[in-house]
Amino acid sequence: MRAPLEYARALEDQRPRPYNLAPMPRCPSCKGEVKPRAENAAFPFCTERCRAVDLGRWYLGSYRVPGPPAQPDDRKRDPDEPDQ
C-alpha cells in the first residue's frame, strides 16, 4: 500500500497543468516569446510589428487557404466595376 503522500504526488502528476503554468506560446511571425494576452495588445504576436508583417503576408498572398482553384464563372462580380 502506498503512503498518503506518495499517492497524492502520483495523482498530482496526472492532473492537467493549470493555464498559468502552461508554456508561453511563440509568435507566429518571428517565433519569439509572447507575453500573456492581458499584458500584450498584439497577442498572439509578440509586437505590433510582427502583427503587421503577418497581415502583409496575407495581403500579398503568401498564405493561402487550400482548396480547388476558383473558376472565373464562380467569382462574384463587383457591381461598381465596369464591364470588360
LUMZA-18291 format. One record per atom (N, C-alpha, C): residue number from 0; atom name; x, y, z. Coordinates in nm, 2 decimals, padded with zeros to 4 digits. Layout:
residues N
+-----+----+--------+--------+--------+
|   k |  a |      x |      y |      z |
+-----+----+--------+--------+--------+
| NUM | CA |      X |      Y |      Z |
...
+-----+----+--------+--------+--------+
***
This chain:
residues 84
+-----+----+--------+--------+--------+
|   k |  a |      x |      y |      z |
+-----+----+--------+--------+--------+
|   0 |  N |  00.08 | -00.12 |  00.00 |
|   0 | CA |  00.00 |  00.00 |  00.00 |
|   0 |  C |  00.09 |  00.12 |  00.00 |
|   1 |  N |  00.05 |  00.22 | -00.08 |
|   1 | CA |  00.12 |  00.35 | -00.09 |
|   1 |  C |  00.10 |  00.44 |  00.03 |
|   2 |  N |  00.20 |  00.51 |  00.07 |
|   2 | CA |  00.18 |  00.61 |  00.17 |
|   2 |  C |  00.10 |  00.72 |  00.12 |
|   3 |  N |  00.02 |  00.79 |  00.20 |
|   3 | CA | -00.07 |  00.90 |  00.15 |
|   3 |  C |  00.00 |  01.01 |  00.07 |
|   4 |  N |  00.12 |  01.04 |  00.11 |
|   4 | CA |  00.20 |  01.15 |  00.04 |
|   4 |  C |  00.24 |  01.10 | -00.10 |
|   5 |  N |  00.28 |  00.98 | -00.11 |
|   5 | CA |  00.32 |  00.92 | -00.24 |
|   5 |  C |  00.19 |  00.91 | -00.33 |
|   6 |  N |  00.08 |  00.88 | -00.28 |
|   6 | CA | -00.04 |  00.87 | -00.36 |
|   6 |  C | -00.08 |  01.01 | -00.41 |
|   7 |  N | -00.07 |  01.11 | -00.32 |
|   7 | CA | -00.11 |  01.25 | -00.36 |
|   7 |  C | -00.01 |  01.29 | -00.47 |
|   8 |  N |  00.11 |  01.26 | -00.46 |
|   8 | CA |  00.21 |  01.30 | -00.57 |
|   8 |  C |  00.18 |  01.23 | -00.70 |
|   9 |  N |  00.14 |  01.11 | -00.69 |
|   9 | CA |  00.10 |  01.03 | -00.81 |
|   9 |  C | -00.02 |  01.09 | -00.88 |
|  10 |  N | -00.12 |  01.13 | -00.80 |
|  10 | CA | -00.23 |  01.20 | -00.86 |
|  10 |  C | -00.20 |  01.33 | -00.92 |
|  11 |  N | -00.11 |  01.41 | -00.85 |
|  11 | CA | -00.07 |  01.54 | -00.90 |
|  11 |  C | -00.01 |  01.53 | -01.04 |
|  12 |  N |  00.07 |  01.43 | -01.06 |
|  12 | CA |  00.14 |  01.41 | -01.19 |
|  12 |  C |  00.04 |  01.39 | -01.30 |
|  13 |  N | -00.08 |  01.34 | -01.27 |
|  13 | CA | -00.18 |  01.31 | -01.37 |
|  13 |  C | -00.27 |  01.42 | -01.40 |
|  14 |  N | -00.28 |  01.53 | -01.32 |
|  14 | CA | -00.37 |  01.64 | -01.34 |
|  14 |  C | -00.31 |  01.73 | -01.46 |
|  15 |  N | -00.41 |  01.79 | -01.53 |
|  15 | CA | -00.36 |  01.88 | -01.64 |
|  15 |  C | -00.30 |  02.00 | -01.57 |
|  16 |  N | -00.21 |  02.06 | -01.64 |
|  16 | CA | -00.14 |  02.18 | -01.59 |
|  16 |  C | -00.23 |  02.30 | -01.59 |
|  17 |  N | -00.24 |  02.38 | -01.49 |
|  17 | CA | -00.32 |  02.50 | -01.49 |
|  17 |  C | -00.28 |  02.59 | -01.60 |
|  18 |  N | -00.37 |  02.68 | -01.65 |
|  18 | CA | -00.34 |  02.77 | -01.76 |
|  18 |  C | -00.22 |  02.85 | -01.73 |
|  19 |  N | -00.21 |  02.91 | -01.61 |
|  19 | CA | -00.10 |  03.00 | -01.58 |
|  19 |  C |  00.04 |  02.93 | -01.58 |
|  20 |  N |  00.04 |  02.80 | -01.57 |
|  20 | CA |  00.17 |  02.72 | -01.57 |
|  20 |  C |  00.20 |  02.66 | -01.71 |
|  21 |  N |  00.11 |  02.68 | -01.80 |
|  21 | CA |  00.14 |  02.63 | -01.94 |
|  21 |  C |  00.25 |  02.71 | -02.00 |
|  22 |  N |  00.33 |  02.65 | -02.09 |
|  22 | CA |  00.44 |  02.72 | -02.15 |
|  22 |  C |  00.38 |  02.83 | -02.24 |
|  23 |  N |  00.46 |  02.94 | -02.24 |
|  23 | CA |  00.41 |  03.06 | -02.32 |
|  23 |  C |  00.42 |  03.02 | -02.47 |
|  24 |  N |  00.32 |  03.08 | -02.54 |
|  24 | CA |  00.31 |  03.05 | -02.69 |
|  24 |  C |  00.43 |  03.13 | -02.76 |
|  25 |  N |  00.45 |  03.09 | -02.88 |
|  25 | CA |  00.55 |  03.15 | -02.96 |
|  25 |  C |  00.48 |  03.24 | -03.07 |
|  26 |  N |  00.55 |  03.35 | -03.11 |
|  26 | CA |  00.50 |  03.44 | -03.21 |
|  26 |  C |  00.50 |  03.36 | -03.34 |
|  27 |  N |  00.38 |  03.37 | -03.42 |
|  27 | CA |  00.38 |  03.30 | -03.55 |
|  27 |  C |  00.47 |  03.36 | -03.65 |
|  28 |  N |  00.51 |  03.49 | -03.63 |
|  28 | CA |  00.60 |  03.55 | -03.73 |
|  28 |  C |  00.75 |  03.53 | -03.70 |
|  29 |  N |  00.79 |  03.56 | -03.58 |
|  29 | CA |  00.93 |  03.56 | -03.55 |
|  29 |  C |  00.97 |  03.44 | -03.46 |
|  30 |  N |  00.88 |  03.37 | -03.41 |
|  30 | CA |  00.89 |  03.26 | -03.31 |
|  30 |  C |  00.95 |  03.30 | -03.18 |
|  31 |  N |  00.94 |  03.43 | -03.15 |
|  31 | CA |  00.99 |  03.48 | -03.02 |
|  31 |  C |  00.88 |  03.45 | -02.91 |
|  32 |  N |  00.92 |  03.47 | -02.79 |
|  32 | CA |  00.82 |  03.45 | -02.68 |
|  32 |  C |  00.71 |  03.56 | -02.68 |
|  33 |  N |  00.59 |  03.52 | -02.64 |
|  33 | CA |  00.48 |  03.61 | -02.64 |
|  33 |  C |  00.43 |  03.63 | -02.50 |
|  34 |  N |  00.41 |  03.76 | -02.46 |
|  34 | CA |  00.36 |  03.79 | -02.33 |
|  34 |  C |  00.21 |  03.75 | -02.32 |
|  35 |  N |  00.15 |  03.73 | -02.20 |
|  35 | CA |  00.01 |  03.69 | -02.19 |
|  35 |  C | -00.08 |  03.80 | -02.25 |
|  36 |  N | -00.20 |  03.76 | -02.29 |
|  36 | CA | -00.29 |  03.84 | -02.35 |
|  36 |  C | -00.32 |  03.97 | -02.27 |
|  37 |  N | -00.33 |  03.96 | -02.14 |
|  37 | CA | -00.35 |  04.07 | -02.05 |
|  37 |  C | -00.24 |  04.18 | -02.06 |
|  38 |  N | -00.12 |  04.14 | -02.09 |
|  38 | CA | -00.01 |  04.23 | -02.10 |
|  38 |  C |  00.03 |  04.27 | -02.24 |
|  39 |  N | -00.04 |  04.21 | -02.34 |
|  39 | CA |  00.01 |  04.23 | -02.48 |
|  39 |  C | -00.11 |  04.26 | -02.57 |
|  40 |  N | -00.11 |  04.38 | -02.62 |
|  40 | CA | -00.22 |  04.42 | -02.71 |
|  40 |  C | -00.21 |  04.35 | -02.85 |
|  41 |  N | -00.09 |  04.30 | -02.88 |
|  41 | CA | -00.07 |  04.24 | -03.01 |
|  41 |  C | -00.09 |  04.09 | -03.01 |
|  42 |  N | -00.13 |  04.03 | -02.90 |
|  42 | CA | -00.15 |  03.89 | -02.88 |
|  42 |  C | -00.23 |  03.83 | -03.00 |
|  43 |  N | -00.19 |  03.72 | -03.06 |
|  43 | CA | -00.09 |  03.62 | -03.03 |
|  43 |  C |  00.05 |  03.65 | -03.08 |
|  44 |  N |  00.07 |  03.77 | -03.13 |
|  44 | CA |  00.21 |  03.81 | -03.18 |
|  44 |  C |  00.28 |  03.88 | -03.07 |
|  45 |  N |  00.41 |  03.89 | -03.08 |
|  45 | CA |  00.50 |  03.95 | -02.97 |
|  45 |  C |  00.49 |  04.10 | -02.98 |
|  46 |  N |  00.48 |  04.16 | -03.10 |
|  46 | CA |  00.48 |  04.30 | -03.11 |
|  46 |  C |  00.38 |  04.34 | -03.22 |
|  47 |  N |  00.35 |  04.47 | -03.23 |
|  47 | CA |  00.26 |  04.52 | -03.34 |
|  47 |  C |  00.33 |  04.50 | -03.47 |
|  48 |  N |  00.46 |  04.51 | -03.47 |
|  48 | CA |  00.54 |  04.49 | -03.60 |
|  48 |  C |  00.51 |  04.35 | -03.66 |
|  49 |  N |  00.53 |  04.25 | -03.57 |
|  49 | CA |  00.50 |  04.11 | -03.61 |
|  49 |  C |  00.36 |  04.10 | -03.66 |
|  50 |  N |  00.26 |  04.16 | -03.60 |
|  50 | CA |  00.12 |  04.15 | -03.64 |
|  50 |  C |  00.11 |  04.21 | -03.78 |
|  51 |  N |  00.17 |  04.33 | -03.80 |
|  51 | CA |  00.17 |  04.39 | -03.93 |
|  51 |  C |  00.24 |  04.31 | -04.04 |
|  52 |  N |  00.35 |  04.25 | -04.01 |
|  52 | CA |  00.42 |  04.16 | -04.11 |
|  52 |  C |  00.33 |  04.05 | -04.15 |
|  53 |  N |  00.26 |  03.99 | -04.05 |
|  53 | CA |  00.17 |  03.87 | -04.08 |
|  53 |  C |  00.05 |  03.92 | -04.17 |
|  54 |  N |  00.00 |  04.04 | -04.14 |
|  54 | CA | -00.11 |  04.09 | -04.22 |
|  54 |  C | -00.07 |  04.11 | -04.36 |
|  55 |  N |  00.06 |  04.17 | -04.38 |
|  55 | CA |  00.11 |  04.19 | -04.51 |
|  55 |  C |  00.13 |  04.06 | -04.59 |
|  56 |  N |  00.17 |  03.95 | -04.52 |
|  56 | CA |  00.18 |  03.82 | -04.59 |
|  56 |  C |  00.05 |  03.77 | -04.64 |
|  57 |  N | -00.06 |  03.79 | -04.56 |
|  57 | CA | -00.19 |  03.75 | -04.61 |
|  57 |  C | -00.23 |  03.84 | -04.73 |
|  58 |  N | -00.21 |  03.97 | -04.72 |
|  58 | CA | -00.25 |  04.06 | -04.82 |
|  58 |  C | -00.17 |  04.03 | -04.95 |
|  59 |  N | -00.05 |  04.00 | -04.95 |
|  59 | CA |  00.03 |  03.97 | -05.07 |
|  59 |  C |  00.01 |  03.83 | -05.12 |
|  60 |  N | -00.06 |  03.75 | -05.05 |
|  60 | CA | -00.09 |  03.61 | -05.10 |
|  60 |  C |  00.01 |  03.51 | -05.06 |
|  61 |  N |  00.10 |  03.54 | -04.96 |
|  61 | CA |  00.20 |  03.44 | -04.92 |
|  61 |  C |  00.13 |  03.33 | -04.85 |
|  62 |  N |  00.02 |  03.35 | -04.78 |
|  62 | CA | -00.06 |  03.25 | -04.72 |
|  62 |  C | -00.18 |  03.22 | -04.81 |
|  63 |  N | -00.21 |  03.10 | -04.82 |
|  63 | CA | -00.33 |  03.06 | -04.90 |
|  63 |  C | -00.41 |  02.95 | -04.83 |
|  64 |  N | -00.54 |  02.96 | -04.84 |
|  64 | CA | -00.62 |  02.86 | -04.79 |
|  64 |  C | -00.64 |  02.75 | -04.89 |
|  65 |  N | -00.61 |  02.62 | -04.86 |
|  65 | CA | -00.61 |  02.51 | -04.96 |
|  65 |  C | -00.75 |  02.49 | -05.01 |
|  66 |  N | -00.76 |  02.45 | -05.13 |
|  66 | CA | -00.89 |  02.42 | -05.19 |
|  66 |  C | -00.87 |  02.42 | -05.34 |
|  67 |  N | -00.97 |  02.38 | -05.42 |
|  67 | CA | -00.96 |  02.38 | -05.56 |
|  67 |  C | -00.96 |  02.53 | -05.61 |
|  68 |  N | -00.89 |  02.55 | -05.73 |
|  68 | CA | -00.89 |  02.68 | -05.78 |
|  68 |  C | -01.03 |  02.73 | -05.82 |
|  69 |  N | -01.06 |  02.85 | -05.80 |
|  69 | CA | -01.19 |  02.91 | -05.83 |
|  69 |  C | -01.20 |  02.93 | -05.98 |
|  70 |  N | -01.31 |  02.90 | -06.04 |
|  70 | CA | -01.34 |  02.92 | -06.18 |
|  70 |  C | -01.38 |  03.06 | -06.21 |
|  71 |  N | -01.35 |  03.12 | -06.32 |
|  71 | CA | -01.39 |  03.26 | -06.34 |
|  71 |  C | -01.54 |  03.28 | -06.33 |
|  72 |  N | -01.62 |  03.18 | -06.37 |
|  72 | CA | -01.76 |  03.20 | -06.36 |
|  72 |  C | -01.81 |  03.20 | -06.21 |
|  73 |  N | -01.74 |  03.13 | -06.13 |
|  73 | CA | -01.78 |  03.12 | -05.99 |
|  73 |  C | -01.75 |  03.24 | -05.90 |
|  74 |  N | -01.67 |  03.33 | -05.95 |
|  74 | CA | -01.64 |  03.45 | -05.88 |
|  74 |  C | -01.75 |  03.55 | -05.89 |
|  75 |  N | -01.77 |  03.62 | -05.78 |
|  75 | CA | -01.88 |  03.73 | -05.77 |
|  75 |  C | -01.82 |  03.85 | -05.83 |
|  76 |  N | -01.89 |  03.92 | -05.92 |
|  76 | CA | -01.85 |  04.04 | -05.98 |
|  76 |  C | -01.89 |  04.16 | -05.90 |
|  77 |  N | -01.80 |  04.26 | -05.89 |
|  77 | CA | -01.82 |  04.38 | -05.81 |
|  77 |  C | -01.91 |  04.47 | -05.90 |
|  78 |  N | -02.03 |  04.51 | -05.84 |
|  78 | CA | -02.12 |  04.59 | -05.92 |
|  78 |  C | -02.07 |  04.73 | -05.96 |
|  79 |  N | -01.97 |  04.78 | -05.89 |
|  79 | CA | -01.91 |  04.91 | -05.92 |
|  79 |  C | -01.80 |  04.90 | -06.03 |
|  80 |  N | -01.76 |  04.78 | -06.06 |
|  80 | CA | -01.65 |  04.76 | -06.16 |
|  80 |  C | -01.71 |  04.76 | -06.30 |
|  81 |  N | -01.65 |  04.84 | -06.39 |
|  81 | CA | -01.71 |  04.84 | -06.53 |
|  81 |  C | -01.69 |  04.71 | -06.60 |
|  82 |  N | -01.78 |  04.68 | -06.69 |
|  82 | CA | -01.77 |  04.56 | -06.77 |
|  82 |  C | -01.65 |  04.57 | -06.87 |
|  83 |  N | -01.59 |  04.45 | -06.89 |
|  83 | CA | -01.48 |  04.44 | -06.98 |
|  83 |  C | -01.51 |  04.39 | -07.12 |
+-----+----+--------+--------+--------+
***
